[in-house]
Amino acid sequence: MNWETVEGKWTEMRGKVRETWAKLTDSDLEDIGGKKDRLIGRLQQRYGYKKEEASREADRLIDKV
């Protein structure tokens, strides 16, 4: 799956994202809206990931779906 598809199916993806990163709030998920750069930013804030690590983890999640 690519990020354009994720953006279109964000409502369906939210549960999987929340399952993977429980520290993300409902407000975070609404703000992210399926945008990779926003997800990366929130992962950096909530989990202390470096940008490359957050990007890799985000890509890993959508590859599994």
C-alpha positions in Angstrom: 0.0 0.0 0.0 1.3 3.5 -0.7 0.7 6.7 1.2 -1.9 8.1 -1.2 -4.0 5.0 -0.6 -3.5 5.4 3.2 -4.7 8.9 3.0 -7.9 7.8 1.2 -8.5 5.0 3.7 -7.3 6.8 6.9 -10.6 6.1 8.7 -10.0 2.4 8.3 -6.3 2.6 9.1 -6.7 4.6 12.3 -7.4 1.5 14.4 -4.2 -0.2 13.2 -2.2 2.9 13.8 -3.6 3.3 17.3 -2.9 -0.4 18.0 0.7 0.0 16.9 1.3 3.4 18.7 -1.0 3.6 21.7 0.4 7.0 22.8 -1.2 8.7 19.8 -4.4 10.3 20.8 -7.7 10.5 18.9 -6.9 14.2 18.3 -3.4 13.2 16.9 -5.1 10.7 14.5 -7.5 13.3 13.3 -4.7 15.9 12.8 -2.6 13.3 11.0 -5.3 12.6 8.5 -3.3 9.9 6.7 -0.4 12.3 5.9 3.0 10.6 6.3 4.8 13.8 7.3 2.3 14.5 10.1 2.5 10.9 11.3 6.3 11.1 11.4 6.1 14.4 13.4 3.8 12.9 16.0 5.9 9.8 16.3 8.9 12.0 17.0 6.9 13.9 19.6 5.3 11.0 21.4 8.0 8.4 21.1 11.2 10.4 20.7 12.0 8.7 17.4 14.5 10.4 15.0 13.0 11.4 11.7 14.5 8.5 9.8 13.4 6.0 12.4 9.8 7.4 12.4 9.7 7.3 8.6 10.9 3.7 8.6 8.4 2.6 11.2 5.5 4.3 9.4 6.5 2.6 6.1 6.8 -0.7 7.9 3.2 -0.3 9.2 1.6 0.3 5.8 3.6 -2.5 4.2 2.0 -4.9 6.7 -1.5 -3.8 5.8 
